[in-house]
Amino acid sequence: MVPAPRLMILAVLGLALAALPVVYVPELWVGVVGLWVVLGFGALIDVIVLLVARPKVVADAPGHVGVGSDVRIAFELTTKVFPRLHAVIRPETEAPLRASRDARVRTRKGTVRVEAPFEAPRRGGAELSGVWTQIDGPLRFFRRIDRHAIDAPIAIVPNVERVRQLALAHFGHQPHGGVHVTRKRGDGGELDSLEQYEPGMDLRKVDWKSSARHQHLQVRRFRIEQNQRLILCTDTGRLMADAIDGLERLDHAIHAMLLLSRVALKNGDLVGVHAYGESPRAWVPPGGGMRQMARIKHGLATLDARPEETNHVLGVHRLVAQLKRRSLVVVFTEFADATTAELMVEHLGHLARKHLVIFVALDDPAIEEPLEIVPREPSELAAASVAGGMRQDRQRVLRRLSRMGVDVISGPPGPAALQLLARYVHVKRRGLIG
């Protein structure tokens, strides 16, 4: 129980008025005494009401929330007095969950419900450890401050809603759960059937031995391969902690990996995950079916970007040792400049000799933003000049990867994820994995 600012202001005003009658108008002593009596009586009313109120708070906290999403947690404040009081609710949280602002509400006898906004800028284990309440008395002369223990753990996990939005942008509808394996004709590498030649068919697909046996031209029909291996590889070093649109690079990479995993598993392929930073962090062996999707989600949810330099030599070497057959490897990473990317480029080139590699690099806002505005100040011109040099170094590294046989995708997070899906579909239809 502490005095409110209103009581302090009136008390100081009363003291000032008490000094005036002594010098100028001694007859005003009666009014000054009356003012202090009113203040004392009002303070007593506030104290009694706040003591009887006995506030209690219950939180309706979810077990998990998506990273980067707008989180609202409901609180139920219960008081035992009839007067409507002004109350402020201030949640006490542990990183990476934090409250955006305090929740304000007018109480009533019984229970009142209020929602408070929260932010979840990165993944990890958070906790709503308690709630502080500040309730002003009916005259707002005194206020009661209490702490209510909550102890509600909240896991901040990859944002499924962002994955769903990416799926809607690409497919026009949300892919349904479950895997239904079908034999799809296309430009794959597995022979499906032989058909009699008709005008307009590709003569390069004529099976001449079968045509000789049947005495008429037979054309080979192929189907899209299934049970092919897709390995999603991500960097967890310090550069993946850079923020893009309020989320870390690693979170954007995880969302793209989840979307590609769902599509690949639905197409009957085997999907695995490899993560490394200074040392290998996670390995999910390739598998199929929706159970594999659950394993991938669990493996990705435990990853975080650590303040350490990425060891591409060890990470790629461990990946090569795990792969026993040709696979499609999608690599999500980031590099600061051409010098630090030298080892990464060299070992990705070795990987591309046996496997089909897709390299995904998200655009750096620190480089792109200065180049999008017209410089008007010397500082803006200097920033644009430095950013232009860094972009040239970045493009030089990406071109070198392309010359080594690595398929490069570069762009903002959303468009880059959709480009990755389109590239995967192209690889499947053309049977490029082997």
C-alpha positions in Angstrom: 0.0 0.0 0.0 1.6 3.3 -1.1 0.3 6.9 -1.5 -0.9 7.8 -4.9 0.4 11.0 -6.7 -3.0 12.7 -6.2 -2.7 12.4 -2.4 0.9 13.7 -2.5 -0.1 16.8 -4.6 -3.0 17.6 -2.3 -0.8 17.2 0.8 1.8 19.6 -0.6 -1.0 22.0 -1.5 -2.4 21.8 2.0 1.0 22.5 3.6 1.3 25.6 1.4 -2.1 26.8 2.4 -1.3 26.2 6.1 1.6 28.6 5.9 -0.6 31.4 4.5 -2.9 32.0 7.5 0.0 32.5 9.9 1.2 35.5 7.9 -1.9 37.0 6.3 -5.2 35.5 7.3 -5.1 33.7 10.7 -8.9 33.0 10.4 -8.3 30.5 7.6 -7.0 27.9 10.0 -10.4 26.3 10.3 -10.5 25.7 6.5 -7.0 24.3 6.4 -7.8 21.9 9.3 -11.0 20.9 7.5 -9.0 20.2 4.3 -6.6 17.9 6.2 -9.6 16.1 7.8 -11.1 15.4 4.4 -7.7 14.2 3.1 -7.3 11.9 6.1 -10.9 10.6 5.8 -10.5 9.9 2.1 -7.2 8.2 2.6 -8.8 6.0 5.3 -11.6 5.0 2.8 -9.1 4.1 0.1 -7.0 2.0 2.6 -10.1 0.1 3.8 -11.4 -0.6 0.3 -8.0 -1.8 -1.0 -7.5 -4.0 2.0 -10.9 -5.6 1.5 -10.4 -6.0 -2.3 -7.9 -8.8 -2.0 -7.2 -9.1 -5.7 -6.3 -12.4 -7.4 -5.1 -12.9 -11.0 -5.3 -16.0 -13.1 -3.6 -16.2 -16.5 -4.9 -18.2 -19.5 -1.4 -18.8 -21.1 -0.9 -21.0 -24.2 1.6 -23.8 -24.1 3.4 -22.6 -27.2 3.2 -19.6 -29.6 4.7 -19.0 -33.1 7.8 -16.9 -33.3 7.2 -13.4 -34.6 3.4 -13.7 -34.1 1.2 -11.2 -32.2 0.5 -13.0 -28.9 -2.3 -12.0 -26.6 -2.7 -13.6 -23.2 -5.9 -13.3 -21.2 -5.9 -12.4 -17.5 -8.8 -12.7 -15.1 -8.7 -10.2 -12.2 -10.9 -11.0 -9.3 -11.8 -8.4 -6.5 -14.2 -8.5 -3.6 -15.4 -4.9 -3.4 -18.3 -3.2 -5.2 -16.7 0.1 -6.2 -15.2 0.1 -9.7 -11.4 0.7 -9.4 -8.7 1.6 -11.8 -6.2 -1.3 -12.2 -3.0 -1.8 -14.2 -1.7 -5.3 -15.0 2.0 -5.7 -15.7 3.2 -9.2 -16.7 6.6 -10.5 -15.6 8.2 -12.6 -18.3 11.5 -14.2 -19.2 13.2 -13.8 -22.5 12.5 -14.3 -25.4 8.9 -13.5 -24.5 8.2 -9.9 -23.5 5.1 -7.8 -22.8 4.4 -5.0 -25.3 2.6 -2.7 -22.8 0.7 -2.8 -19.6 -3.0 -3.8 -19.6 -5.5 -1.3 -18.0 -8.9 -2.2 -16.8 -11.8 -1.1 -14.6 -12.5 -3.7 -11.9 -15.9 -4.7 -10.5 -17.0 -7.0 -7.8 -16.2 -10.5 -9.1 -14.1 -11.2 -12.1 -13.1 -9.0 -15.1 -11.2 -10.3 -18.1 -8.5 -8.4 -19.9 -5.9 -9.3 -22.6 -2.3 -8.1 -22.7 -0.2 -8.0 -25.9 3.2 -9.8 -26.0 6.0 -10.1 -28.5 8.0 -13.3 -29.3 10.9 -12.1 -31.5 12.9 -15.4 -31.4 12.4 -19.0 -30.6 13.2 -20.7 -27.3 11.8 -21.6 -23.9 10.1 -18.6 -22.2 8.0 -18.3 -19.0 5.3 -16.1 -17.7 6.6 -16.1 -14.1 4.2 -13.6 -12.5 1.9 -10.7 -12.8 2.1 -7.3 -10.9 -1.2 -5.5 -10.2 -1.6 -1.9 -9.3 -5.1 -0.9 -8.1 -6.0 2.6 -7.1 -8.6 3.3 -4.4 -12.0 4.9 -5.2 -10.6 8.4 -4.5 -7.2 7.5 -5.9 -5.4 8.6 -2.7 -3.7 5.2 -2.2 -2.9 2.3 -4.4 -2.2 -1.3 -3.8 0.6 -3.1 -5.5 0.7 -6.9 -5.4 2.7 -9.7 -7.2 0.9 -12.8 -8.2 2.9 -15.9 -9.1 1.9 -17.6 -12.3 4.8 -20.0 -13.4 3.4 -20.7 -16.9 6.1 -22.1 -19.3 5.5 -21.0 -22.9 7.5 -22.5 -25.8 8.2 -20.2 -28.7 8.3 -22.5 -31.7 8.5 -22.0 -35.5 5.5 -20.1 -36.8 3.1 -22.4 -38.5 1.0 -19.5 -39.6 3.8 -18.1 -41.7 4.3 -21.5 -43.3 0.6 -21.6 -44.1 0.7 -18.1 -45.7 3.6 -19.2 -47.9 1.7 -22.3 -48.9 -1.3 -20.2 -49.8 0.8 -17.9 -51.9 2.2 -20.8 -53.8 -0.6 -23.3 -54.1 -3.7 -21.1 -53.6 -4.8 -23.4 -50.8 -3.4 -25.1 -47.7 -1.9 -28.5 -48.5 -3.9 -31.1 -46.5 -2.2 -33.5 -44.0 -1.3 -37.0 -44.9 0.7 -38.5 -47.7 -1.0 -40.1 -50.7 1.6 -41.6 -53.0 0.6 -41.6 -56.7 2.4 -42.4 -59.9 2.7 -39.2 -61.8 3.8 -39.1 -65.4 6.3 -36.4 -66.3 9.9 -35.9 -67.3 11.3 -38.1 -64.6 13.9 -40.8 -65.0 11.8 -43.9 -64.1 10.3 -45.9 -66.9 6.5 -46.1 -66.6 5.3 -47.8 -69.8 5.6 -48.1 -73.5 3.1 -46.6 -75.9 2.6 -46.8 -79.6 4.2 -43.8 -81.4 1.8 -41.1 -82.7 2.7 -38.1 -84.8 4.1 -35.3 -82.7 5.8 -37.4 -80.1 9.5 -36.9 -79.3 11.6 -39.3 -81.4 14.3 -39.2 -78.9 12.1 -41.3 -76.6 11.6 -44.1 -79.1 12.6 -47.5 -77.8 14.2 -49.0 -80.9 14.6 -52.6 -79.5 10.9 -52.8 -78.5 9.9 -51.2 -81.8 11.8 -54.0 -83.7 10.0 -56.7 -81.7 6.6 -55.2 -82.2 7.1 -54.1 -85.8 6.0 -50.6 -85.0 7.4 -47.7 -83.2 7.2 -47.8 -79.3 7.8 -44.7 -77.2 9.0 -44.7 -73.6 6.8 -43.0 -71.0 8.4 -42.0 -67.7 7.1 -41.2 -64.3 8.3 -38.8 -61.7 10.6 -40.5 -59.2 9.7 -41.0 -55.6 11.7 -41.9 -52.5 14.4 -39.5 -53.5 16.5 -37.9 -50.8 16.1 -34.3 -49.8 18.5 -32.9 -47.2 17.8 -29.5 -45.6 21.0 -28.0 -44.3 21.1 -24.8 -42.3 23.8 -22.7 -40.7 23.4 -21.7 -37.0 26.3 -19.3 -36.7 26.3 -15.7 -35.6 25.3 -14.3 -39.0 22.0 -16.2 -38.9 21.0 -14.1 -35.9 20.7 -11.0 -38.1 17.1 -9.7 -38.1 15.0 -9.4 -41.3 11.4 -8.1 -41.0 11.6 -8.6 -37.2 12.8 -12.3 -37.4 16.2 -13.8 -37.4 17.5 -15.3 -40.6 17.5 -18.7 -39.0 13.7 -18.4 -38.3 13.1 -17.5 -42.0 15.2 -20.5 -43.0 13.3 -22.8 -40.7 9.9 -21.6 -42.1 11.1 -22.3 -45.7 12.4 -25.7 -44.6 9.1 -26.6 -43.0 7.2 -25.7 -46.1 9.5 -27.6 -48.4 9.5 -30.6 -46.1 5.7 -30.8 -46.2 5.6 -30.6 -50.0 8.4 -33.1 -50.5 6.9 -35.6 -48.0 3.6 -35.3 -49.8 5.3 -36.1 -53.0 6.7 -39.3 -51.5 10.3 -38.2 -51.0 12.6 -38.8 -48.0 13.5 -35.6 -46.1 16.3 -35.1 -43.6 17.8 -32.2 -41.7 21.4 -31.3 -41.0 22.4 -28.2 -38.9 25.8 -27.0 -38.0 27.6 -24.0 -36.5 31.0 -24.1 -34.9 30.3 -27.9 -34.8 27.4 -30.1 -36.0 24.2 -29.3 -34.1 21.5 -31.6 -35.3 20.9 -34.5 -37.7 17.5 -36.0 -38.6 18.0 -39.0 -40.9 16.0 -39.0 -44.1 12.6 -40.5 -43.8 9.1 -40.3 -45.2 5.5 -39.9 -43.9 3.9 -37.5 -41.5 5.8 -39.0 -38.6 8.9 -37.7 -40.3 7.4 -34.2 -40.4 7.0 -34.4 -36.6 10.7 -35.4 -36.3 11.7 -32.5 -38.5 9.6 -30.0 -36.5 11.2 -31.2 -33.3 14.7 -31.1 -34.7 14.3 -27.5 -36.1 12.6 -26.2 -32.9 15.7 -26.9 -30.8 18.0 -24.8 -33.0 19.2 -21.3 -32.2 21.7 -18.9 -33.7 24.7 -18.8 -31.5 27.4 -16.1 -31.3 30.1 -18.3 -32.9 31.8 -18.5 -36.3 30.5 -21.2 -38.6 32.8 -24.0 -39.4 31.8 -24.9 -43.0 34.6 -27.4 -43.3 33.5 -29.6 -40.4 29.7 -29.1 -41.2 30.0 -30.0 -44.9 32.4 -32.9 -44.2 30.0 -34.4 -41.6 27.1 -34.1 -44.1 29.1 -35.8 -46.9 29.9 -38.7 -44.5 26.1 -39.1 -43.8 25.0 -39.2 -47.4 25.4 -42.6 -49.1 23.6 -41.9 -52.3 23.0 -38.9 -54.6 20.6 -36.4 -52.9 19.2 -32.9 -53.3 20.9 -30.7 -50.7 19.4 -27.3 -49.8 21.8 -25.1 -47.9 20.7 -22.0 -45.9 23.6 -19.9 -44.8 25.0 -16.4 -44.8 28.5 -14.9 -45.4 29.9 -11.5 -44.5 32.3 -11.0 -47.4 34.2 -12.8 -50.1 37.1 -13.6 -47.9 35.2 -15.3 -45.2 33.2 -17.2 -47.8 36.3 -18.8 -49.4 36.1 -22.0 -47.4 32.4 -22.2 -47.7 32.5 -21.9 -51.5 35.3 -24.5 -51.8 33.5 -27.2 -49.8 30.1 -26.5 -51.3 31.9 -27.1 -54.7 33.1 -30.5 -53.5 29.6 -31.3 -52.3 28.1 -30.3 -55.7 30.3 -32.9 -57.5 28.3 -35.8 -56.1 25.0 -34.2 -55.2 22.6 -31.6 -56.5 23.0 -28.5 -54.3 20.7 -25.5 -54.0 22.2 -22.5 -52.1 19.7 -20.1 -50.5 21.0 -16.7 -49.3 18.5 -14.1 -48.0 19.1 -10.5 -49.0 20.7 -8.4 -46.3 18.6 -5.3 -45.4 21.7 -3.4 -44.3 23.0 -3.7 -47.8 19.8 -3.3 -49.8 18.1 -0.4 -47.9 20.9 2.3 -48.6 20.7 1.4 -52.3 17.0 1.9 -52.5 17.0 5.6 -51.6 18.4 8.6 -53.4 21.3 10.0 -51.4 20.7 13.6 -50.2 23.3 13.8 -47.5 27.1 13.0 -47.5 26.4 10.2 -44.9 23.7 8.6 -47.2 26.1 8.8 -50.1 28.8 7.1 -48.1 26.4 4.4 -46.9 25.3 3.7 -50.5 28.9 3.5 -51.7 29.8 1.0 -49.0 26.6 -1.0 -49.6 27.3 -1.1 -53.3 30.8 -2.5 -52.7 29.4 -5.2 -50.4 26.7 -6.1 -52.9 29.3 -6.6 -55.6 31.3 -8.9 -53.3 28.2 -10.8 -52.6 27.2 -11.2 -56.2 30.8 -12.3 -57.0 30.5 -15.1 -54.5 27.1 -16.2 -55.8 28.4 -16.2 -59.4 31.3 -18.3 -58.4 29.0 -20.8 -56.8 26.9 -21.0 -60.0 30.0 -21.7 -62.0 30.8 -24.6 -59.7 27.4 -26.2 -60.4 25.5 -24.9 -57.4 22.0 -23.7 -58.0 21.7 -20.3 -56.3 18.6 -18.6 -54.9 18.8 -15.1 -53.5 16.1 -12.7 -52.5 13.8 -11.6 -49.6 12.5 -14.3 -47.3 9.1 -14.8 -48.8 10.0 -14.7 -52.5 13.1 -16.9 -51.8 11.0 -19.6 -50.3 8.6 -19.6 -53.2 11.6 -19.7 -55.6 12.9 -22.7 -53.7 9.6 -24.5 -54.1 9.6 -23.8 -57.8 13.1 -25.1 -58.1 12.3 -28.3 -56.3 9.3 -28.9 -58.6 11.6 -28.4 -61.6 14.2 -30.8 -60.2 11.5 -33.5 -59.7 9.9 -33.1 -63.1 13.3 -33.3 -64.9 14.6 -36.1 -62.8 17.8 -34.3 -62.1 18.6 -36.0 -58.8 19.2 -39.4 -60.5 
